Amino acid sequence: KAGVTQTPRYLIKTRGQQVTLSCSPISGHRSVSWYQQTPGQGLQFLFEYFSETQRNKGNFPGRFSGRQFSNSRSEMNVSTLELGDSALYLCASSYSDVAIQYFGAGTRLSVL
Amino acid sequence: KNEVEQSPQNLTAQEGEFITINCSYSVGISALHWLQQHPGGGIVSLFMLSSGKKKHGRLIATINIQEKHSSLHITASHPRDSAVYICAVERGAQKLVFGQGTRLTINP
């Protein structure tokens, strides 16, 4: 069974641009969660999607958004990029609530 | 004060030593996760537990719900165990709330 796939692995953008990150969960997993990891703040929860519906959202500004498609693939979008958005963005999928989460390798975003 | 506190933040030990990493949390949870992150960023889920004790190979995780405390133990540690170990609690709307991580280095 293929693991969680995130694309792209690395991304360089400039301030003010927008970016879209993609996550393909493990087959059969309907929950996809997104996390941001920075040296200063550590790992923080962004949002969670289940069956195309956003169920939970972390404390991030509205510039961070996401969606989930009918095949459970998920995308995350960040608009009007700021320098502080430079981070490792991780996606994780799970079969159901309160279950082991399987993480992708992450997308490392650098904002210049 | 963070909702999830880990100790120690850094730990260096010799190969073969018994390792203990602690995690304390201050809120009600539905489950607690132990994660391992290697250089390069990849995260692997080691355990998810809501009570008692779980064992997988040389790794053992315990949780005491009343005391809001969990420990991760590594027996017969090996240099390949060198990584950052992260405790995370699952609660409500914040899918996972993470500790700051414990950087473990095992010297041969």
Backbone of each chain as ProteinMPNN parsed JSONL, in Angstrom:
{"seq_chain_A": "KAGVTQTPRYLIKTRGQQVTLSCSPISGHRSVSWYQQTPGQGLQFLFEYFSETQRNKGNFPGRFSGRQFSNSRSEMNVSTLELGDSALYLCASSYSDVAIQYFGAGTRLSVL", "coords_chain_A": {"N_chain_A": [[0.862, -1.189, 0.0], [0.65, 2.171, -0.913], [2.248, 4.968, 0.683], [1.574, 8.128, 2.348], [1.564, 10.758, 0.132], [3.214, 13.712, -0.641], [3.319, 16.631, -2.557], [4.743, 19.63, -3.994], [8.079, 18.515, -2.995], [9.89, 20.463, -2.293], [9.826, 24.02, -2.304], [10.168, 27.272, -3.495], [9.246, 30.538, -2.956], [8.256, 33.988, -3.399], [7.598, 36.831, -1.298], [4.186, 37.761, -1.014], [3.271, 36.203, -3.085], [1.205, 33.325, -3.944], [0.616, 29.919, -2.902], [0.153, 26.451, -3.584], [-0.201, 23.376, -2.055], [-0.029, 19.826, -2.249], [-1.61, 16.767, -1.218], [-1.753, 13.326, -1.118], [-3.582, 10.889, 0.359], [-3.226, 7.74, 2.178], [-4.639, 4.936, 0.567], [-8.066, 4.502, 1.12], [-8.128, 5.916, 3.461], [-9.917, 8.494, 4.985], [-9.623, 10.778, 6.419], [-7.739, 13.699, 6.476], [-5.133, 15.586, 7.685], [-3.456, 18.692, 8.196], [-0.306, 20.128, 9.017], [1.927, 22.589, 10.354], [5.38, 23.086, 10.626], [7.824, 24.848, 12.313], [11.034, 26.173, 13.315], [10.756, 27.894, 15.513], [8.093, 27.739, 16.546], [7.513, 25.072, 16.563], [5.606, 22.096, 15.926], [2.416, 22.656, 14.589], [-1.105, 22.47, 14.431], [-2.991, 22.808, 11.504], [-5.434, 22.37, 9.824], [-8.163, 20.011, 9.449], [-9.587, 17.632, 7.303], [-12.412, 15.693, 6.451], [-14.026, 13.402, 4.539], [-14.447, 15.382, 2.511], [-15.185, 17.605, 3.976], [-14.343, 20.329, 6.051], [-13.407, 19.732, 9.249], [-12.085, 20.525, 11.546], [-10.152, 23.341, 12.65], [-7.108, 25.036, 13.042], [-5.361, 27.698, 14.824], [-4.807, 29.77, 12.715], [-4.309, 32.401, 10.303], [-6.793, 33.577, 7.872], [-5.543, 33.42, 5.447], [-4.577, 30.954, 5.083], [-5.829, 28.112, 3.694], [-7.803, 25.265, 2.714], [-8.768, 22.245, 0.982], [-10.664, 19.278, 0.267], [-10.904, 16.6, -1.935], [-13.208, 14.399, -3.692], [-11.899, 11.984, -3.927], [-10.42, 11.859, -1.695], [-7.952, 13.112, -1.791], [-6.071, 15.985, -0.881], [-5.671, 19.516, -0.848], [-3.697, 22.323, 0.088], [-3.725, 25.771, 0.505], [-1.894, 28.769, 0.505], [-2.217, 32.153, 0.643], [-0.945, 35.377, -0.352], [1.829, 35.318, 0.59], [3.992, 35.416, 3.434], [7.176, 36.154, 5.009], [7.334, 34.712, 7.356], [5.919, 32.445, 6.812], [7.545, 30.523, 5.921], [8.37, 27.213, 6.224], [8.118, 23.731, 7.208], [5.643, 21.86, 5.796], [3.386, 19.524, 6.728], [1.445, 16.703, 5.965], [-1.023, 14.456, 7.087], [-2.629, 11.3, 7.148], [-5.494, 9.413, 8.218], [-7.48, 6.543, 9.111], [-9.793, 6.843, 10.572], [-11.504, 8.704, 13.188], [-9.537, 9.5, 16.068], [-7.213, 7.833, 15.621], [-4.233, 6.116, 14.538], [-2.005, 8.276, 12.911], [-0.7, 8.729, 9.696], [2.119, 10.046, 8.309], [3.116, 12.224, 5.633], [6.122, 12.968, 3.737], [6.457, 15.649, 3.713], [6.354, 19.122, 2.657], [8.749, 21.444, 1.998], [8.695, 24.765, 2.376], [10.03, 27.755, 1.292], [10.057, 31.167, 1.766], [10.982, 34.029, 0.179]], "CA_chain_A": [[0.0, 0.0, 0.0], [1.462, 3.374, -0.975], [2.103, 5.843, 1.832], [1.054, 9.464, 2.095], [2.431, 11.442, -0.826], [3.075, 15.164, -0.685], [4.042, 17.297, -3.639], [6.114, 19.207, -4.255], [8.878, 18.344, -1.773], [10.523, 21.749, -1.988], [9.197, 25.125, -3.013], [10.673, 28.604, -3.153], [8.333, 31.58, -3.409], [8.562, 35.311, -2.874], [6.521, 37.462, -0.517], [3.043, 38.235, -1.771], [2.762, 35.163, -3.976], [0.41, 32.287, -3.302], [1.16, 28.59, -3.139], [-0.752, 25.324, -3.361], [0.482, 22.126, -1.74], [-0.92, 18.695, -2.486], [-1.432, 15.597, -0.356], [-2.54, 12.143, -1.46], [-3.551, 10.023, 1.543], [-3.228, 6.293, 1.98], [-5.906, 4.478, 0.014], [-9.038, 4.101, 2.13], [-8.157, 6.899, 4.544], [-10.793, 9.605, 4.644], [-9.243, 11.963, 7.196], [-6.454, 14.306, 6.134], [-4.8, 16.727, 8.531], [-2.283, 19.465, 7.786], [0.447, 20.702, 10.12], [3.06, 23.44, 10.024], [6.491, 22.957, 11.569], [8.862, 25.863, 12.239], [11.961, 26.062, 14.451], [10.313, 28.676, 16.66], [6.794, 27.321, 17.082], [7.361, 23.622, 16.545], [4.513, 21.57, 15.113], [1.11, 23.233, 14.896], [-2.21, 21.962, 13.638], [-3.606, 23.786, 10.598], [-6.832, 21.979, 9.658], [-8.459, 18.617, 9.18], [-10.704, 17.364, 6.411], [-12.963, 14.333, 6.482], [-15.067, 13.284, 3.51], [-14.582, 16.664, 1.798], [-15.647, 18.657, 4.888], [-13.374, 20.748, 7.062], [-13.996, 19.448, 10.569], [-11.369, 21.257, 12.585], [-9.235, 24.346, 12.143], [-6.209, 25.587, 14.046], [-5.315, 29.151, 14.972], [-4.052, 30.369, 11.627], [-5.13, 33.404, 9.6], [-7.59, 33.127, 6.743], [-4.707, 33.209, 4.251], [-4.364, 29.501, 4.988], [-7.082, 27.43, 3.4], [-7.598, 23.939, 2.135], [-9.962, 21.545, 0.518], [-10.48, 17.848, 0.049], [-11.663, 16.148, -3.091], [-13.982, 13.175, -3.47], [-10.987, 10.829, -3.822], [-9.713, 12.116, -0.425], [-6.784, 13.964, -1.977], [-6.299, 17.293, -0.272], [-4.771, 20.616, -1.19], [-3.613, 23.427, 1.025], [-3.354, 26.99, -0.196], [-1.524, 29.928, 1.311], [-2.209, 33.342, -0.211], [-0.184, 36.541, 0.126], [2.862, 34.728, 1.427], [4.85, 36.234, 4.286], [8.429, 35.477, 5.333], [7.081, 33.791, 8.455], [5.254, 31.22, 6.34], [8.591, 29.54, 5.617], [8.171, 26.115, 7.172], [7.837, 22.398, 6.675], [4.216, 21.589, 5.877], [3.18, 18.076, 6.779], [0.098, 16.177, 5.818], [-1.156, 13.128, 7.673], [-3.946, 10.713, 6.92], [-5.89, 8.335, 9.116], [-8.691, 5.855, 8.657], [-10.979, 7.351, 11.265], [-11.195, 9.537, 14.348], [-8.697, 8.942, 17.135], [-6.511, 6.708, 15.016], [-2.843, 6.382, 14.147], [-1.879, 9.135, 11.739], [0.437, 8.406, 8.834], [2.598, 11.326, 7.81], [3.895, 12.342, 4.429], [7.497, 13.458, 3.93], [6.405, 17.09, 3.908], [6.774, 20.102, 1.652], [9.51, 22.513, 2.638], [8.416, 26.031, 1.699], [10.881, 28.9, 1.629], [9.524, 32.423, 1.252], [12.087, 35.002, 0.124]], "C_chain_A": [[0.894, 1.234, 0.0], [1.195, 4.223, 0.261], [1.48, 7.163, 1.439], [2.056, 10.208, 1.215], [2.154, 12.932, -0.827], [3.903, 15.707, -1.838], [3.76, 18.793, -3.605], [6.868, 18.996, -2.944], [9.506, 19.656, -1.336], [9.916, 22.825, -2.869], [9.832, 26.426, -2.55], [9.736, 29.626, -3.776], [8.816, 32.921, -2.871], [7.343, 35.87, -2.143], [5.41, 37.958, -1.43], [2.463, 37.209, -2.742], [1.83, 34.233, -3.204], [0.964, 30.92, -3.686], [0.098, 27.538, -2.848], [0.067, 24.063, -3.153], [-0.523, 20.989, -1.855], [-0.576, 17.512, -1.591], [-2.344, 14.474, -0.837], [-2.461, 11.167, -0.297], [-3.416, 8.551, 1.163], [-4.612, 5.872, 1.508], [-6.834, 3.995, 1.133], [-9.119, 5.05, 3.313], [-9.0, 8.089, 4.124], [-10.45, 10.887, 5.411], [-7.857, 12.428, 6.774], [-6.258, 15.539, 7.007], [-3.54, 17.395, 8.012], [-1.648, 20.108, 9.017], [1.569, 21.566, 9.566], [4.149, 23.226, 11.07], [7.53, 24.029, 11.299], [9.786, 25.701, 13.437], [11.448, 26.79, 15.694], [9.047, 28.156, 17.326], [6.605, 25.813, 17.145], [6.242, 23.207, 15.604], [3.192, 22.17, 15.563], [0.078, 22.715, 13.916], [-2.811, 23.082, 12.793], [-5.095, 23.506, 10.417], [-6.929, 20.498, 9.328], [-9.676, 18.521, 8.273], [-11.116, 15.9, 6.524], [-14.114, 14.302, 5.489], [-15.449, 14.644, 2.931], [-15.046, 17.824, 2.675], [-14.538, 19.022, 5.86], [-14.005, 20.574, 8.43], [-13.375, 20.281, 11.668], [-10.412, 22.24, 11.944], [-8.39, 24.864, 13.284], [-6.223, 27.103, 14.016], [-4.396, 29.79, 13.945], [-4.945, 31.363, 10.902], [-5.822, 32.82, 8.377], [-6.803, 32.938, 5.46], [-4.422, 31.724, 4.036], [-5.725, 28.835, 4.762], [-6.783, 26.063, 2.796], [-8.894, 23.4, 1.574], [-9.616, 20.069, 0.345], [-11.409, 17.428, -1.074], [-12.348, 14.808, -2.782], [-13.098, 11.925, -3.379], [-10.083, 10.938, -2.596], [-8.422, 12.898, -0.576], [-7.09, 15.359, -1.434], [-5.269, 18.297, -0.8], [-4.833, 21.662, -0.092], [-3.105, 24.639, 0.264], [-2.956, 28.07, 0.814], [-1.442, 31.116, 0.361], [-1.367, 34.432, 0.449], [0.908, 36.095, 1.1], [3.664, 35.777, 2.19], [6.111, 35.431, 4.609], [8.216, 34.412, 6.408], [6.358, 32.519, 8.059], [6.27, 30.165, 5.926], [8.548, 28.445, 6.671], [8.142, 24.8, 6.423], [6.346, 22.154, 6.872], [4.002, 20.089, 5.719], [1.707, 17.747, 6.672], [0.078, 14.789, 6.454], [-2.55, 12.591, 7.383], [-4.225, 9.623, 7.945], [-7.211, 7.761, 8.646], [-9.942, 6.465, 9.28], [-10.544, 8.293, 12.37], [-10.343, 8.778, 15.34], [-8.006, 7.671, 16.649], [-5.074, 7.111, 14.727], [-2.854, 7.262, 12.904], [-0.595, 8.769, 10.991], [0.851, 9.68, 8.115], [3.286, 11.192, 6.459], [5.27, 12.905, 4.748], [7.552, 14.969, 4.085], [6.798, 17.88, 2.671], [7.506, 21.209, 2.388], [9.351, 23.776, 1.803], [9.369, 27.109, 2.21], [10.296, 30.133, 0.967], [10.626, 33.468, 1.335], [11.557, 36.428, -0.023]], "O_chain_A": [[1.803, 1.337, 0.824], [0.097, 4.217, 0.819], [0.929, 7.308, 0.347], [3.246, 10.273, 1.524], [1.014, 13.366, -0.991], [5.04, 15.29, -2.06], [2.661, 19.2, -3.229], [6.325, 19.283, -1.877], [9.636, 19.923, -0.142], [9.543, 22.582, -4.017], [10.01, 26.649, -1.352], [9.465, 29.584, -4.976], [9.679, 32.976, -1.996], [6.213, 35.43, -2.353], [5.674, 38.512, -2.498], [1.314, 37.325, -3.169], [1.686, 34.337, -1.986], [1.689, 30.786, -4.671], [-0.748, 27.717, -1.972], [0.922, 23.721, -3.971], [-1.713, 21.166, -1.593], [0.585, 17.284, -1.252], [-3.557, 14.652, -0.948], [-1.38, 10.664, 0.008], [-3.483, 8.179, -0.009], [-5.626, 6.382, 1.984], [-6.443, 3.19, 1.978], [-10.075, 4.996, 4.087], [-8.82, 8.631, 3.033], [-10.945, 11.962, 5.073], [-6.917, 11.635, 6.723], [-7.114, 16.422, 7.056], [-2.662, 16.736, 7.454], [-2.337, 20.565, 9.929], [2.09, 21.325, 8.477], [3.864, 23.19, 12.267], [8.062, 24.12, 10.193], [9.38, 25.157, 14.463], [11.686, 26.338, 16.814], [8.954, 28.142, 18.553], [5.631, 25.334, 17.725], [5.966, 23.881, 14.611], [2.879, 22.194, 16.753], [0.353, 22.545, 12.728], [-3.103, 24.165, 13.298], [-5.929, 24.32, 10.813], [-5.95, 19.836, 8.985], [-10.663, 19.233, 8.453], [-10.284, 15.005, 6.67], [-15.06, 15.083, 5.593], [-16.626, 15.002, 2.873], [-15.279, 18.921, 2.166], [-13.877, 18.15, 6.423], [-15.022, 21.197, 8.735], [-14.053, 20.695, 12.608], [-9.919, 22.014, 10.839], [-8.9, 25.105, 14.379], [-6.995, 27.717, 13.279], [-3.325, 30.292, 14.286], [-6.167, 31.214, 10.875], [-5.492, 31.73, 7.91], [-7.311, 32.372, 4.492], [-4.069, 31.301, 2.935], [-6.647, 28.994, 5.562], [-5.649, 25.762, 2.421], [-9.956, 24.014, 1.678], [-8.451, 19.677, 0.286], [-12.561, 17.858, -1.142], [-12.096, 14.182, -1.753], [-13.515, 10.916, -2.811], [-9.104, 10.203, -2.47], [-7.843, 13.314, 0.428], [-8.219, 15.843, -1.519], [-4.144, 17.937, -1.145], [-5.858, 21.86, 0.559], [-2.167, 24.539, -0.526], [-3.609, 28.25, 1.841], [-0.688, 31.089, -0.612], [-1.116, 34.402, 1.654], [0.898, 36.455, 2.277], [3.97, 36.856, 1.682], [6.127, 34.205, 4.503], [8.836, 33.349, 6.376], [6.199, 31.612, 8.876], [5.897, 29.034, 5.613], [8.675, 28.715, 7.866], [8.142, 24.753, 5.193], [5.844, 22.234, 7.993], [4.385, 19.482, 4.719], [0.848, 18.436, 7.223], [1.052, 14.042, 6.364], [-3.527, 13.339, 7.376], [-3.306, 8.994, 8.469], [-7.958, 8.39, 7.896], [-10.987, 6.592, 8.642], [-9.369, 8.641, 12.481], [-10.423, 7.553, 15.436], [-8.197, 6.586, 17.2], [-4.743, 8.296, 14.679], [-3.614, 7.023, 11.966], [0.451, 8.532, 11.595], [0.058, 10.308, 7.413], [3.946, 10.193, 6.174], [5.55, 13.275, 5.889], [8.56, 15.517, 4.531], [7.475, 17.382, 1.772], [6.954, 21.837, 3.292], [9.815, 23.844, 0.665], [9.486, 27.335, 3.414], [10.064, 30.15, -0.242], [11.141, 33.76, 2.414], [12.342, 37.375, -0.086]]}, "seq_chain_B": "KNEVEQSPQNLTAQEGEFITINCSYSVGISALHWLQQHPGGGIVSLFMLSSGKKKHGRLIATINIQEKHSSLHITASHPRDSAVYICAVERGAQKLVFGQGTRLTINP", "coords_chain_B": {"N_chain_B": [[2.099, 28.614, 29.875], [2.854, 25.614, 28.173], [0.488, 23.302, 26.764], [1.352, 20.739, 26.478], [4.108, 19.223, 27.764], [7.428, 18.203, 27.442], [10.128, 16.219, 28.676], [13.514, 15.027, 28.969], [14.656, 17.98, 27.13], [16.844, 17.605, 25.531], [18.83, 14.706, 25.085], [21.56, 12.713, 25.608], [23.129, 9.639, 25.208], [24.843, 6.508, 25.803], [25.327, 3.751, 23.58], [23.211, 1.002, 24.153], [22.166, 1.783, 26.567], [19.319, 2.308, 28.757], [16.562, 4.197, 27.927], [14.506, 6.947, 28.843], [11.829, 9.019, 28.107], [9.808, 11.704, 28.98], [6.405, 12.886, 29.177], [4.099, 15.343, 29.911], [0.785, 16.504, 30.305], [-1.862, 18.962, 30.285], [-4.543, 18.996, 29.858], [-7.819, 17.535, 29.176], [-7.842, 14.533, 27.293], [-8.319, 12.538, 24.319], [-6.646, 10.708, 23.285], [-3.134, 9.804, 23.252], [-0.213, 10.41, 21.437], [2.912, 9.08, 20.371], [5.596, 10.159, 18.488], [8.169, 9.877, 16.001], [10.813, 11.685, 14.66], [13.066, 11.939, 12.1], [16.216, 13.4, 10.972], [15.745, 15.575, 8.203], [13.068, 15.474, 8.214], [10.924, 13.574, 8.023], [8.151, 12.028, 9.625], [7.28, 9.478, 11.851], [4.715, 7.538, 13.172], [4.77, 6.158, 16.332], [3.364, 5.135, 18.581], [-0.061, 5.037, 19.614], [-1.99, 5.761, 22.322], [-4.458, 5.34, 24.879], [-4.771, 4.377, 27.337], [-3.005, 2.503, 29.867], [-0.399, 0.452, 28.668], [1.867, 0.001, 25.952], [3.783, -2.035, 23.736], [6.41, -2.277, 21.398], [8.681, -4.018, 19.832], [11.76, -2.83, 20.863], [10.702, -0.648, 22.052], [8.652, 0.948, 24.461], [5.627, 2.254, 25.593], [3.906, 4.115, 28.022], [0.992, 5.236, 29.804], [-0.54, 7.352, 32.18], [-3.542, 8.201, 32.974], [-4.846, 9.506, 35.085], [-2.794, 10.958, 36.296], [-2.052, 12.475, 34.177], [0.179, 11.913, 32.474], [2.773, 10.556, 30.474], [5.153, 8.122, 29.392], [7.913, 7.309, 27.318], [9.874, 4.59, 26.632], [13.036, 3.29, 25.722], [14.634, 0.353, 25.225], [17.903, -1.178, 25.385], [19.351, 0.748, 23.747], [20.259, 2.095, 20.513], [22.481, 3.503, 18.04], [20.903, 4.063, 15.751], [18.521, 4.812, 16.838], [18.67, 7.459, 17.283], [17.1, 10.493, 17.068], [14.394, 12.888, 16.89], [11.966, 12.809, 19.347], [8.549, 13.049, 19.704], [5.826, 14.017, 21.617], [2.321, 13.983, 21.419], [-0.956, 15.185, 21.964], [-4.331, 14.228, 21.522], [-7.142, 16.084, 21.096], [-10.358, 17.44, 21.092], [-11.107, 20.182, 18.965], [-8.571, 20.846, 18.102], [-6.739, 18.945, 16.343], [-4.216, 17.516, 16.805], [-2.106, 18.333, 19.485], [1.1, 19.367, 20.072], [4.084, 18.419, 21.868], [7.275, 19.962, 22.552], [9.271, 18.358, 21.713], [11.904, 15.9, 22.079], [15.264, 15.715, 21.704], [17.144, 13.042, 20.893], [20.268, 11.531, 21.188], [22.255, 8.845, 20.451], [25.252, 7.517, 21.208], [27.83, 5.496, 19.746]], "CA_chain_B": [[2.58, 27.226, 29.986], [2.376, 24.779, 27.088], [-0.43, 22.239, 27.16], [2.107, 19.483, 26.454], [5.494, 19.459, 28.147], [8.288, 17.024, 27.386], [11.453, 16.305, 29.305], [14.285, 16.254, 28.799], [14.625, 18.527, 25.765], [17.953, 16.938, 24.853], [19.318, 13.548, 25.827], [22.656, 11.99, 24.97], [23.407, 8.414, 25.951], [25.7, 5.528, 25.141], [24.639, 2.583, 23.029], [22.875, -0.026, 25.129], [21.51, 2.347, 27.743], [17.861, 2.371, 28.842], [16.187, 5.599, 27.725], [13.147, 7.339, 29.218], [11.385, 10.368, 27.741], [8.555, 11.963, 29.685], [5.441, 13.818, 28.59], [3.001, 15.723, 30.801], [-0.189, 17.357, 29.626], [-2.685, 19.656, 31.283], [-5.935, 19.036, 29.415], [-8.412, 16.232, 28.912], [-7.474, 14.059, 25.965], [-8.923, 11.285, 23.875], [-5.537, 9.778, 23.038], [-1.807, 10.401, 23.239], [0.609, 9.828, 20.376], [4.358, 9.265, 20.347], [6.064, 10.253, 17.109], [9.62, 9.931, 15.832], [11.174, 12.481, 13.493], [14.475, 11.859, 11.747], [16.699, 14.54, 10.178], [15.103, 15.535, 6.889], [11.684, 15.846, 8.479], [9.898, 12.534, 8.02], [7.604, 11.667, 10.934], [6.708, 8.135, 11.945], [3.928, 7.301, 14.382], [5.254, 5.005, 17.076], [2.289, 4.605, 19.407], [-1.221, 5.809, 20.02], [-2.542, 5.06, 23.476], [-5.413, 6.065, 25.718], [-4.649, 3.81, 28.687], [-2.109, 1.383, 30.051], [0.969, 0.291, 28.196], [2.015, -0.69, 24.674], [5.176, -2.408, 23.46], [6.704, -2.648, 20.022], [10.12, -4.234, 19.768], [12.488, -2.276, 22.017], [10.004, 0.556, 22.512], [7.52, 0.756, 25.371], [4.969, 3.511, 25.951], [2.933, 3.991, 29.105], [0.235, 6.446, 30.077], [-1.315, 7.404, 33.414], [-4.558, 9.211, 32.684], [-5.131, 10.295, 36.305], [-1.692, 11.891, 36.531], [-1.808, 13.212, 32.93], [1.593, 11.716, 32.235], [3.135, 9.411, 29.64], [6.585, 7.913, 29.207], [8.403, 6.465, 26.224], [11.112, 3.942, 27.014], [13.763, 2.538, 24.703], [15.593, -0.576, 25.839], [19.068, -1.518, 24.558], [19.364, 1.804, 22.725], [21.187, 1.912, 19.384], [22.635, 4.788, 17.332], [19.811, 4.335, 14.799], [17.396, 5.398, 17.583], [18.884, 8.904, 17.349], [16.006, 11.18, 16.376], [13.578, 13.708, 17.791], [10.754, 12.103, 19.761], [7.524, 14.064, 19.948], [4.584, 13.596, 22.246], [1.207, 14.8, 20.95], [-2.233, 14.758, 22.522], [-5.468, 14.415, 20.631], [-8.234, 16.661, 21.876], [-11.311, 18.371, 20.521], [-10.96, 20.782, 17.647], [-7.148, 20.853, 17.73], [-6.541, 17.526, 16.076], [-3.097, 17.115, 17.647], [-1.326, 19.391, 20.116], [2.411, 18.728, 20.166], [5.154, 18.876, 22.739], [8.372, 20.61, 21.827], [10.186, 17.335, 21.211], [13.126, 15.528, 22.793], [16.314, 15.299, 20.744], [17.904, 11.925, 21.455], [21.487, 11.125, 20.48], [22.864, 7.633, 21.014], [26.631, 7.372, 20.732], [28.28, 4.084, 19.71]], "C_chain_B": [[1.984, 26.412, 28.838], [1.457, 23.696, 27.627], [0.285, 20.891, 27.245], [3.58, 19.8, 26.716], [6.274, 18.158, 28.096], [9.58, 17.286, 28.148], [12.185, 14.986, 29.121], [14.143, 16.786, 27.375], [15.714, 17.893, 24.914], [18.457, 15.803, 25.73], [20.4, 12.862, 25.01], [23.004, 10.79, 25.825], [24.331, 7.509, 25.139], [24.856, 4.358, 24.643], [24.409, 1.549, 24.118], [22.136, 0.491, 26.346], [19.988, 2.306, 27.616], [17.468, 3.845, 28.834], [14.742, 5.823, 28.179], [12.919, 8.789, 28.822], [10.002, 10.56, 28.336], [7.705, 13.025, 28.997], [4.333, 14.079, 29.602], [2.066, 16.649, 30.051], [-1.19, 17.877, 30.642], [-4.162, 19.669, 30.937], [-6.483, 17.626, 29.266], [-8.127, 15.809, 27.489], [-8.262, 12.811, 25.605], [-7.851, 10.243, 23.574], [-4.226, 10.543, 23.085], [-0.964, 9.652, 22.205], [2.085, 10.064, 20.682], [4.811, 9.162, 18.899], [7.578, 10.31, 17.105], [9.902, 10.709, 14.548], [12.683, 12.425, 13.282], [14.901, 13.122, 11.012], [16.155, 14.448, 8.762], [13.604, 15.71, 7.018], [10.666, 14.753, 8.591], [9.461, 12.138, 9.416], [6.968, 10.288, 10.844], [5.916, 8.046, 13.248], [4.424, 6.034, 15.057], [4.119, 4.33, 17.842], [1.127, 5.585, 19.45], [-1.818, 5.059, 21.204], [-3.48, 5.959, 24.275], [-5.431, 5.503, 27.136], [-3.549, 2.762, 28.692], [-0.755, 1.497, 29.375], [0.939, -0.401, 26.839], [3.496, -0.941, 24.434], [5.319, -2.763, 21.992], [8.215, -2.763, 19.898], [10.795, -3.729, 21.027], [11.813, -1.035, 22.592], [8.804, 0.184, 23.373], [6.943, 2.132, 25.672], [3.945, 3.232, 27.037], [2.192, 5.309, 29.264], [-0.519, 6.28, 31.384], [-2.299, 8.554, 33.253], [-4.819, 10.107, 33.9], [-4.056, 11.341, 36.551], [-1.366, 12.72, 35.305], [-0.317, 13.129, 32.555], [1.807, 10.46, 31.381], [4.656, 9.324, 29.558], [6.824, 7.027, 27.994], [9.749, 5.905, 26.663], [11.709, 3.236, 25.806], [14.755, 1.639, 25.43], [16.716, -0.876, 24.845], [19.216, -0.522, 23.406], [20.506, 1.594, 21.722], [21.332, 3.257, 18.682], [21.514, 5.092, 16.342], [18.554, 4.861, 15.487], [17.533, 6.916, 17.69], [17.867, 9.616, 16.469], [15.381, 12.159, 17.361], [12.299, 12.937, 18.082], [9.744, 13.135, 20.242], [6.292, 13.41, 20.548], [3.48, 14.526, 21.734], [-0.088, 14.269, 21.549], [-3.349, 15.101, 21.553], [-6.637, 14.929, 21.467], [-9.074, 17.584, 21.017], [-10.99, 18.858, 19.13], [-9.517, 20.817, 17.175], [-6.723, 19.414, 17.553], [-5.394, 16.941, 16.898], [-2.445, 18.37, 18.202], [0.003, 18.764, 20.515], [3.258, 19.283, 21.306], [6.283, 19.434, 21.885], [9.408, 19.618, 21.319], [11.374, 17.108, 22.115], [14.133, 15.023, 21.76], [17.188, 14.249, 21.424], [19.1, 11.601, 20.564], [22.077, 9.919, 21.195], [24.244, 7.47, 20.382], [27.064, 5.913, 20.766], [29.363, 3.841, 20.75]], "O_chain_B": [[0.789, 26.493, 28.555], [1.6, 23.232, 28.758], [-0.13, 20.009, 27.997], [4.207, 20.555, 25.973], [5.843, 17.139, 28.635], [10.052, 18.419, 28.246], [11.553, 13.929, 29.115], [13.573, 16.117, 26.514], [15.528, 17.672, 23.717], [18.506, 15.919, 26.954], [20.179, 12.48, 23.861], [23.157, 10.914, 27.04], [24.561, 7.728, 23.95], [23.817, 4.028, 25.214], [25.305, 1.257, 24.909], [21.537, -0.292, 27.084], [19.443, 2.274, 26.513], [17.971, 4.639, 29.629], [13.868, 4.992, 27.931], [13.71, 9.672, 29.155], [9.134, 9.695, 28.216], [8.213, 13.928, 28.332], [3.701, 13.143, 30.092], [2.504, 17.479, 29.255], [-1.348, 17.31, 31.723], [-4.957, 20.288, 31.645], [-5.732, 16.651, 29.233], [-8.165, 16.632, 26.574], [-8.8, 12.122, 26.472], [-8.117, 9.042, 23.603], [-4.202, 11.768, 22.972], [-1.003, 8.424, 22.119], [2.46, 11.12, 21.191], [4.466, 8.222, 18.183], [8.199, 10.738, 18.079], [9.322, 10.438, 13.496], [13.468, 12.804, 14.151], [14.055, 13.843, 10.483], [16.109, 13.363, 8.183], [12.932, 16.056, 6.046], [9.618, 14.964, 9.201], [10.297, 11.933, 10.296], [6.231, 9.973, 9.91], [6.408, 8.441, 14.305], [4.492, 4.971, 14.439], [3.936, 3.116, 17.763], [1.308, 6.797, 19.337], [-2.117, 3.868, 21.107], [-3.307, 7.177, 24.331], [-6.039, 6.089, 28.032], [-3.204, 2.202, 27.652], [-0.061, 2.507, 29.496], [0.105, -1.273, 26.593], [4.351, -0.169, 24.867], [4.478, -3.452, 21.415], [8.934, -1.765, 19.864], [10.448, -4.144, 22.133], [12.329, -0.438, 23.537], [8.053, -0.745, 23.073], [7.683, 3.069, 25.972], [3.212, 2.245, 26.981], [2.704, 6.368, 28.902], [-1.068, 5.216, 31.669], [-1.938, 9.725, 33.378], [-4.992, 11.317, 33.76], [-4.349, 12.464, 36.961], [-0.493, 13.586, 35.367], [0.344, 14.146, 32.35], [1.121, 9.451, 31.543], [5.352, 10.335, 29.645], [6.045, 6.123, 27.693], [10.655, 6.657, 27.023], [10.996, 2.664, 24.981], [15.615, 2.122, 26.167], [16.515, -0.836, 23.631], [19.207, -0.907, 22.237], [21.546, 1.012, 22.03], [20.41, 4.072, 18.718], [21.201, 6.26, 16.111], [17.623, 5.306, 14.817], [16.606, 7.587, 18.142], [17.79, 9.366, 15.266], [15.791, 12.244, 18.518], [11.628, 12.468, 17.162], [10.051, 13.984, 21.08], [5.792, 12.397, 20.057], [3.693, 15.734, 21.628], [-0.294, 13.059, 21.633], [-3.315, 16.12, 20.863], [-7.062, 14.284, 22.425], [-8.537, 18.422, 20.292], [-10.651, 18.082, 18.237], [-9.261, 20.817, 15.971], [-6.382, 18.739, 18.525], [-5.593, 15.962, 17.616], [-2.253, 19.351, 17.484], [0.032, 17.75, 21.213], [3.16, 20.458, 21.659], [6.241, 19.38, 20.656], [10.319, 19.99, 20.58], [11.803, 18.011, 22.833], [13.89, 14.048, 21.047], [17.879, 14.534, 22.402], [18.964, 11.422, 19.354], [22.361, 9.967, 22.392], [24.371, 7.306, 19.169], [26.717, 5.176, 21.689], [29.864, 2.723, 20.871]]}, "name": "protein", "num_of_chains": 2, "seq": "KAGVTQTPRYLIKTRGQQVTLSCSPISGHRSVSWYQQTPGQGLQFLFEYFSETQRNKGNFPGRFSGRQFSNSRSEMNVSTLELGDSALYLCASSYSDVAIQYFGAGTRLSVLKNEVEQSPQNLTAQEGEFITINCSYSVGISALHWLQQHPGGGIVSLFMLSSGKKKHGRLIATINIQEKHSSLHITASHPRDSAVYICAVERGAQKLVFGQGTRLTINP"}
